Amino acid sequence: MKTKPAAESKRWCPGIDTKLLAFVLTVPSLIVFLGARTGEQPVVGIERAMAGRDPNVASFHQRKTAHGDRLLGGLLVDGHDQKSCHSRYQSVVYRRNAGRQPSQYLVSKLRSQEALQRRCGPGTAAYTTALEQLKSGKSTASPECKYLVSISYRGLGNRILAAASAFMYALLTDRVLLVDPSHMMDELFCEPFPNTTWLLPPRFPLLNYQSFYLDTPERYGRMREDGVLGLGAGERNGSSAPAELPAFAYIHLDYNQTDHDKRFFCDDDQRVLRGIQWLVMRTDSYIVPGLFLVMAFQEELAMLFPEPDTVFHHLGRYLFHPTNQVWGLIARYYRAHLASARRVVGIQVRVFPWEAESPEILEQIKTCTQQERLLPAVLDDEEEEEEDEPTTTVSGAKPTAVLVTSLKAWYSDKMKEMYWERATADGEVVVVDQPSHEETQRYNVRPHEHKAWAEVYLLSVADMLVTTGQSTFGYVAQGLGGLKPWVLHHVKNGTVGWPCSRDVSMEPCFHVPPVYDCKRREDAGLIVPHVRHCGDLPAGLKLVDRREW
């Protein structure tokens, strides 16, 4: 590479090309003007909002170049239509936490799954053939493509955890994942797979699949219990015997699953299920810890996730991208309330509509956030009178933004009053805000669902997070954000011992897991080192970092 002689460099440096200077000064205004026309102005708009903030706090653009790449370490691929889903490639600019890096084996497996979805998904000859086979009511030997249909039901957090669980199982068993589009799954999330769909198309032959439940004859646990389907089904002297297998099986993993249903997590039963072309799964829980108990899956899972406590973190960031309407809610709120903050503390308060406002829970939140030094303590009247005037000027203040999500506004209102009426002990400026307070949970109501998804996502971009125990809403936020939250313990009889504790991992809890190992009747929380009982629900199971145990 040729360089300029020293003398030439010296002659050039002091001089300034006036045309060049005029161009440089014009470009920023042109960018802002054009950005306003297209409606895509996240970085420019946010940089403007962050003008004058603490120089030690990285700007959005600095965060993007310092720790973010829009493909998330290879989780995502180029090629998606950016106009139809702004969030897929823009989300990295909003995240304060860089997140964990996926393994290269997981990246490779995702590319293989995408190819499978394109080759066998809706609109392909293979899919048409599989539908005809399903209509016939007969199984087939060595089908070209196998499928898993995930039923969508209950709350938003449940639906997200169920879809992520189904995707994990599809990855492990080379099945095409098709998600039931009901409960607004088609309006809340962008398509995750390029050039194909993950939504189950209309006119599916199993017309009542959304109503499958305990009394469904094809329920796998029922067929095993009644002897209709034995462990030798599909095998005869090493050769396939498809006549013994049903055309489909319904996997019932709801809260009232039977012991026979829970055999889904046993190796022998997985060998049977492997030969069934169509599976329909119902769960509202995060079943992934149970999959880690299946010996046949353990080697593959170890290669996919060398850090077992990152499963939902990676799968969630791969699968769940807010649609443009929801992304607009997220981006506008962030720019208005969070972008200029020195740090963001998210507080998720899960209360039910019929519950009265609880001073005990409010005190629990205050005690937790102050004892754990997430938020500053406030001065009492006497201390405040003795306090000197703050030395920090208004323009130089470094606010901490507190994002509260709850069905009720009472908790955030009380915290807002506290930090307005009392000075903080360290002079820190604390701003409390809540995006919405719907008062009651509404299913399938578009504005309510959009706000709920926006608030989950906003919690996930916080620096620190406080959640309510056993809440799927909180589970999703902590996993997407890669955050180990402080968990509020449930108040019993108006009292609570220790207000909160730091969770052992960012993974969700599997609320209704199998209690024992399939063969040894051993506690399922003691079988493998990275599956342990949950702190917020001792009967549940969750994935942890094996190095911390």
C-alpha positions in Angstrom: 0.0 0.0 0.0 1.4 3.4 -1.0 1.6 6.2 1.5 2.0 9.9 1.0 5.5 11.3 1.5 6.0 13.1 4.8 6.4 16.5 3.2 3.2 16.0 1.2 1.3 14.9 4.3 2.4 18.0 6.1 1.4 20.3 3.3 -2.1 18.6 3.2 -3.0 18.5 6.9 -3.3 22.1 7.8 -5.5 23.0 4.8 -9.3 22.4 4.8 -11.2 21.8 1.6 -14.3 24.1 2.0 -16.4 21.9 -0.4 -15.6 18.9 1.7 -16.5 20.7 4.9 -19.8 21.9 3.5 -20.6 18.3 2.5 -19.8 16.9 5.9 -21.9 19.5 7.6 -24.9 18.8 5.3 -25.0 15.0 5.5 -26.3 14.7 9.1 -29.3 16.9 8.3 -29.9 15.0 5.1 -29.9 11.7 7.0 -32.4 13.0 9.5 -34.6 14.3 6.8 -34.6 11.1 4.8 -35.0 9.0 8.0 -38.2 11.0 8.8 -39.5 10.2 5.3 -39.0 6.4 5.6 -40.1 6.1 9.2 -36.9 4.1 10.0 -34.8 6.3 12.2 -34.0 4.4 15.4 -30.3 5.4 15.7 -30.6 9.0 14.7 -33.7 9.6 16.8 -32.3 7.9 19.8 -28.9 9.7 19.5 -30.9 13.0 19.6 -32.8 11.9 22.7 -29.5 11.0 24.4 -27.8 14.3 23.8 -26.2 15.7 26.9 -26.2 12.5 28.8 -23.3 11.2 30.9 -20.2 10.7 28.6 -19.4 7.5 30.5 -22.7 5.9 29.4 -22.4 4.4 25.9 -24.7 5.8 23.2 -26.8 3.5 21.1 -24.4 3.7 18.2 -21.4 3.0 20.5 -23.2 0.0 22.0 -24.0 -1.3 18.6 -20.4 -1.2 17.4 -19.0 -2.3 20.8 -20.9 -5.4 21.6 -23.6 -5.9 19.0 -23.9 -7.5 15.6 -27.3 -7.6 14.0 -27.0 -11.3 13.3 -26.5 -12.2 16.9 -23.4 -14.3 16.4 -24.9 -16.2 13.6 -28.3 -17.0 15.2 -29.9 -14.9 12.4 -29.2 -14.8 8.7 -29.4 -12.1 6.1 -32.1 -12.5 3.5 -35.2 -11.6 5.4 -37.4 -8.7 4.1 -36.4 -5.9 6.5 -39.4 -3.7 5.7 -41.8 -6.4 6.8 -40.0 -6.9 10.2 -38.0 -4.0 11.5 -37.2 -5.6 14.8 -35.2 -8.6 13.5 -32.1 -6.5 12.7 -32.7 -3.4 14.7 -33.2 -5.0 18.2 -29.4 -5.2 18.8 -29.3 -1.4 18.9 -31.7 -1.3 21.9 -30.1 -3.9 24.0 -27.8 -2.8 26.9 -26.7 -6.4 27.6 -24.7 -7.9 24.8 -26.0 -11.4 25.5 -24.2 -14.7 25.1 -22.7 -16.1 22.0 -24.3 -19.3 20.4 -22.2 -22.3 19.7 -21.2 -22.9 16.0 -23.0 -26.2 16.2 -26.2 -24.5 17.1 -25.8 -22.0 14.3 -25.2 -24.9 11.8 -28.3 -26.8 13.2 -30.5 -23.7 12.8 -29.4 -23.4 9.1 -30.3 -27.1 8.6 -33.7 -26.6 10.3 -34.4 -23.7 8.0 -33.6 -25.8 5.0 -35.9 -28.6 6.4 -38.7 -26.1 6.9 -38.3 -24.9 3.3 -38.1 -28.4 1.9 -41.1 -29.9 3.8 -43.1 -26.9 4.9 -46.5 -25.6 3.6 -46.7 -25.2 -0.1 -44.3 -28.0 -0.9 -44.9 -31.3 -2.6 -43.7 -33.1 0.5 -46.2 -31.3 2.7 -49.0 -32.2 0.3 -48.0 -35.8 0.4 -47.8 -35.8 4.2 -51.3 -34.3 4.5 -52.7 -37.0 2.2 -51.1 -39.6 4.4 -52.6 -38.0 7.5 -56.1 -38.0 5.9 -55.8 -41.7 5.1 -55.5 -42.4 8.8 -52.5 -44.7 8.2 -48.9 -44.4 9.0 -46.1 -44.8 6.5 -42.7 -46.4 6.7 -39.7 -43.9 6.7 -41.7 -40.8 5.8 -39.8 -38.1 3.9 -40.8 -35.4 6.4 -42.1 -35.5 9.9 -44.1 -32.7 11.6 -44.8 -31.2 15.0 -47.9 -29.0 15.5 -47.8 -26.8 18.6 -51.2 -25.7 20.0 -51.4 -22.1 21.1 -53.4 -21.3 24.3 -53.4 -19.3 27.6 -51.4 -16.2 28.2 -48.7 -14.6 26.1 -45.8 -15.9 28.2 -47.2 -19.4 28.1 -47.5 -19.3 24.3 -44.0 -18.1 23.9 -42.5 -20.8 26.2 -44.6 -23.5 24.5 -43.5 -22.5 21.0 -39.8 -22.4 22.1 -40.2 -25.8 23.7 -41.8 -27.2 20.6 -39.0 -25.8 18.5 -36.4 -27.3 20.7 -38.0 -30.7 20.3 -38.3 -30.2 16.5 -34.6 -29.5 16.4 -33.7 -32.6 18.3 -36.0 -34.9 16.2 -35.7 -33.4 12.7 -39.3 -32.4 12.5 -40.9 -29.4 10.8 -42.4 -27.1 13.4 -45.9 -25.7 12.6 -47.4 -23.3 15.1 -51.2 -23.0 15.6 -51.9 -19.4 14.4 -54.7 -18.7 16.9 -54.4 -16.4 19.9 -52.8 -13.9 17.6 -49.5 -15.8 17.1 -49.6 -14.5 13.5 -50.0 -10.9 14.5 -47.4 -10.7 17.3 -44.4 -12.4 15.8 -42.5 -12.1 12.5 -41.9 -15.3 10.6 -38.6 -16.7 12.0 -37.7 -18.9 9.0 -36.6 -17.3 5.7 -38.7 -18.0 2.6 -41.3 -20.2 4.3 -43.8 -20.1 7.2 -44.0 -21.6 10.6 -47.8 -21.1 10.8 -50.1 -24.0 10.3 -52.2 -23.3 7.2 -56.0 -23.3 7.2 -58.0 -26.4 6.4 -55.7 -28.7 8.4 -57.2 -32.3 8.2 -57.4 -32.6 12.0 -60.2 -30.1 12.2 -60.6 -30.1 16.0 -56.9 -30.3 16.9 -57.2 -27.1 19.1 -59.7 -29.0 21.3 -57.5 -32.1 21.8 -57.4 -32.9 25.5 -57.4 -35.8 28.0 -60.3 -37.6 26.3 -58.7 -37.6 22.8 -58.3 -41.3 21.7 -55.0 -40.5 20.0 -53.5 -39.1 23.2 -50.1 -40.8 23.5 -50.4 -41.4 27.3 -53.8 -42.9 26.8 -52.7 -45.2 24.0 -49.8 -46.4 26.2 -52.0 -46.9 29.2 -54.7 -48.8 27.2 -52.0 -51.0 25.5 -53.0 -49.7 22.1 -49.4 -48.6 21.6 -46.6 -50.7 23.1 -42.9 -50.0 23.3 -42.3 -52.4 20.4 -44.6 -50.5 18.1 -43.1 -49.7 14.8 -40.3 -52.3 15.2 -40.3 -56.0 14.2 -37.1 -57.9 14.1 -35.3 -54.7 13.3 -37.6 -53.8 10.4 -40.3 -51.2 10.3 -43.9 -52.2 10.9 -45.8 -49.0 10.2 -49.2 -50.7 10.5 -48.7 -50.7 14.3 -48.3 -47.0 14.5 -51.0 -44.4 14.3 -51.1 -41.6 11.6 -50.6 -39.1 14.4 -50.3 -38.9 18.2 -51.4 -36.1 20.5 -48.9 -35.2 23.2 -50.7 -33.9 26.3 -48.3 -32.0 28.6 -50.8 -29.6 30.2 -50.9 -29.1 34.0 -53.1 -32.2 34.5 -50.9 -34.6 32.5 -51.0 -38.2 33.7 -48.0 -40.4 34.6 -48.4 -42.1 31.2 -48.3 -38.7 29.5 -45.0 -37.9 31.3 -43.5 -40.9 29.7 -42.9 -38.6 26.8 -39.6 -37.8 28.6 -38.5 -41.5 28.6 -36.0 -42.9 26.1 -38.1 -46.0 25.2 -41.1 -43.8 24.5 -39.1 -41.5 22.3 -38.1 -44.4 20.2 -41.8 -45.1 19.6 -42.6 -41.5 18.8 -39.8 -41.3 16.3 -41.7 -43.4 13.9 -45.0 -41.4 14.0 -45.1 -38.8 11.2 -47.4 -36.3 12.8 -47.3 -35.1 16.4 -49.7 -32.5 18.0 -48.4 -31.0 21.2 -50.3 -29.2 24.0 -48.2 -27.5 26.7 -48.3 -24.0 28.3 -45.0 -24.6 30.0 -41.3 -24.6 29.3 -40.5 -28.4 28.9 -36.9 -28.1 27.8 -35.4 -29.2 31.2 -37.3 -32.4 30.7 -35.7 -33.0 27.3 -32.3 -32.8 29.0 -33.3 -35.9 31.0 -33.7 -38.0 27.9 -30.4 -39.9 27.4 -30.9 -40.1 23.6 -30.9 -36.3 23.4 -28.1 -35.5 25.9 -25.1 -35.7 23.5 -26.8 -33.5 20.9 -27.9 -31.0 23.6 -24.4 -30.8 25.0 -23.0 -29.8 21.5 -25.9 -27.4 20.9 -25.6 -25.7 24.3 -22.2 -26.0 26.0 -23.7 -23.4 28.4 -27.0 -25.1 29.3 -28.4 -22.0 31.0 -28.6 -20.2 27.6 -31.2 -22.4 25.8 -34.1 -20.0 25.9 -31.8 -17.0 25.5 -30.7 -18.3 22.1 -33.9 -19.8 20.9 -36.0 -16.8 22.1 -33.8 -14.3 20.3 -33.9 -16.5 17.2 -37.7 -17.1 17.1 -39.5 -14.1 18.6 -39.3 -10.8 16.7 -42.1 -8.3 17.3 -44.1 -7.4 14.3 -43.8 -3.8 13.1 -46.9 -2.5 14.9 -45.6 -3.9 18.2 -42.0 -2.8 17.4 -43.4 0.8 17.0 -44.7 0.7 20.6 -41.3 -0.6 21.9 -39.2 1.9 19.9 -41.3 5.0 20.7 -41.4 4.2 24.4 -37.7 3.5 24.6 -36.8 6.8 22.9 -39.2 8.7 25.1 -38.5 7.2 28.5 -35.4 5.0 28.6 -32.8 6.1 26.0 -31.3 8.9 28.1 -31.1 6.9 31.3 -27.8 6.1 32.9 -29.3 2.7 33.6 -32.7 1.0 33.4 -34.2 -1.2 36.2 -37.1 -3.3 35.1 -39.7 -4.4 37.8 -42.3 -6.9 36.8 -45.2 -7.0 39.4 -47.5 -10.0 38.7 -50.8 -9.5 40.5 -54.2 -10.9 39.6 -57.1 -8.6 38.7 -59.2 -9.7 41.8 -56.3 -9.0 44.2 -56.4 -5.7 46.1 -53.4 -3.4 46.1 -51.0 -4.8 48.6 -48.9 -2.5 50.9 -46.9 -5.6 51.8 -45.9 -6.3 48.2 -45.0 -2.6 47.7 -42.8 -2.7 50.8 -41.3 -5.9 49.5 -40.4 -4.2 46.2 -38.9 -1.2 48.0 -36.9 -3.4 50.4 -35.6 -5.7 47.6 -34.5 -2.9 45.3 -32.8 -0.9 48.0 -31.2 -3.7 49.9 -29.8 -5.2 46.7 -28.6 -1.7 45.7 -30.6 -1.7 42.5 -32.2 1.6 43.5 -31.1 4.2 46.1 -32.7 4.6 49.5 -34.6 7.8 50.2 -34.1 10.3 53.1 -36.7 10.9 55.8 -37.9 14.4 56.6 -35.2 15.1 59.2 -32.4 13.8 57.0 -33.7 15.8 54.0 -33.7 19.0 56.0 -30.0 18.5 56.9 -29.0 17.5 53.4 -27.1 20.1 51.4 -28.3 21.3 48.0 -27.3 18.8 45.3 -24.0 19.7 43.6 -25.1 18.1 40.3 -26.7 20.6 37.9 -30.1 19.8 36.3 -28.5 19.4 32.9 -25.8 17.1 34.2 -28.2 14.8 36.1 -27.8 11.1 35.4 -31.2 9.6 35.8 -32.0 6.0 36.6 -35.1 4.9 34.7 -37.4 2.4 36.5 -39.7 0.5 34.2 -42.7 -1.0 36.0 -45.0 -3.5 34.3 -48.2 -4.6 36.0 -51.9 -4.8 35.4 -52.3 -2.2 38.2 -50.9 1.3 38.3 -50.9 1.5 42.1 -47.4 0.1 42.6 -45.7 2.4 40.1 -47.7 5.4 41.3 -46.5 4.8 44.9 -42.9 4.4 43.8 -43.1 7.5 41.7 -44.5 9.4 44.7 -41.7 8.2 46.9 -38.9 9.3 44.6 -40.6 12.7 43.9 -41.4 13.5 47.6 -38.1 12.3 49.0 -34.5 13.0 48.0 -32.3 9.9 47.5 -29.5 9.3 49.9 -26.9 9.5 47.2 -28.4 12.3 45.1 -29.3 10.0 42.3 -32.2 11.0 40.1 -34.8 8.2 39.8 -37.6 8.4 37.2 -40.4 5.8 37.5 -42.8 5.1 34.7 -45.3 2.4 33.6 -46.3 2.0 29.9 -49.8 0.7 30.6 -52.2 -0.7 33.3 -54.9 -2.8 31.8 -56.4 -3.7 35.2 -57.4 -7.1 33.9 -55.9 -9.7 31.6 -57.6 -10.0 28.3 -57.0 -12.8 25.8 -57.2 -12.3 22.0 -57.8 -8.5 22.4 -55.4 -6.9 19.9 -54.4 -3.7 21.8 -53.9 -5.7 25.0 -51.8 -8.4 23.4 -49.7 -5.8 21.6 -49.0 -3.9 24.8 -48.2 -7.1 26.7 -45.6 -8.2 24.1 -44.1 -4.7 24.0 -43.8 -4.6 27.8 -42.1 -8.1 27.9 -39.6 -6.9 25.3 -39.0 -3.6 27.1 -38.3 -5.4 30.4 -35.7 -7.5 28.4 -33.7 -4.5 27.4 -33.1 -3.4 31.1 -29.8 -3.4 32.8 -31.2 -5.1 35.9 -34.5 -7.0 36.3 -36.8 -7.8 39.3 -39.5 -10.3 38.5 -42.3 -12.1 40.3 -41.8 -15.7 41.1 -43.5 -18.3 38.8 -44.4 -15.7 36.2 -44.0 -16.8 32.6 -44.1 -13.1 31.7 -41.0 -12.5 33.7 -39.4 -15.8 32.5 -39.6 -14.6 28.9 -38.1 -11.1 29.7 -35.2 -12.5 31.6 -34.4 -15.1 28.9 -34.5 -12.6 26.0 -32.4 -10.1 27.9 -29.9 -12.7 29.1 -30.5 -11.4 32.7 -30.4 -13.3 36.0 -33.2 -11.5 37.8 -33.9 -10.8 41.4 -37.1 -12.8 42.2 -39.8 -11.5 44.5 -40.9 -14.2 46.9 -44.6 -14.7 47.4 -46.2 -13.0 50.3 -47.9 -15.5 52.7 -50.5 -14.4 55.3 -49.4 -10.8 54.8 -45.8 -11.5 55.6 -42.6 -12.3 53.7 -39.2 -13.4 55.0 -36.4 -12.3 52.8 -38.0 -9.9 50.1 -36.1 -11.3 47.1 -33.2 -13.4 46.0 -31.0 -13.6 42.9 -32.1 -16.4 40.5 -29.5 -19.1 39.8 -29.9 -18.7 36.0 -31.8 -16.8 33.4 -33.7 -20.0 32.2 -37.4 -20.4 32.7 -38.7 -22.9 35.2 -40.5 -26.1 34.0 -43.5 -26.0 36.3 -44.9 -29.5 35.9 -42.0 -31.8 35.2 -41.7 -35.6 35.6 -41.1 -36.3 39.3 -38.8 -39.3 38.8 -36.3 -40.7 36.3 -38.0 -43.2 34.0 -36.3 -46.3 35.3 -34.5 -45.6 38.6 -37.3 -43.7 40.3 -34.7 -41.1 41.2 -35.4 -37.4 41.8 -35.5 -35.7 38.4 -33.6 -32.7 39.9 -30.6 -34.9 40.8 -30.0 -36.8 37.6 -27.9 -34.5 35.5 -25.7 -31.7 37.0 -27.3 -28.8 35.0 -31.0 -29.6 35.8 -32.0 -28.4 39.3 -35.1 -27.6 41.2 -36.4 -24.0 40.8 -36.0 -21.5 43.5 -39.4 -20.0 42.9 -41.2 -23.3 42.6 -39.3 -26.2 44.3 -41.3 -28.9 42.5 -40.2 -27.4 39.1 -37.0 -27.9 37.2 -34.7 -25.4 35.5 -31.4 -25.4 33.6 -28.3 -24.0 35.3 -24.7 -23.4 34.5 -23.0 -26.6 35.6 -19.9 -24.7 36.6 -21.8 -22.9 39.4 -22.9 -26.2 41.0 
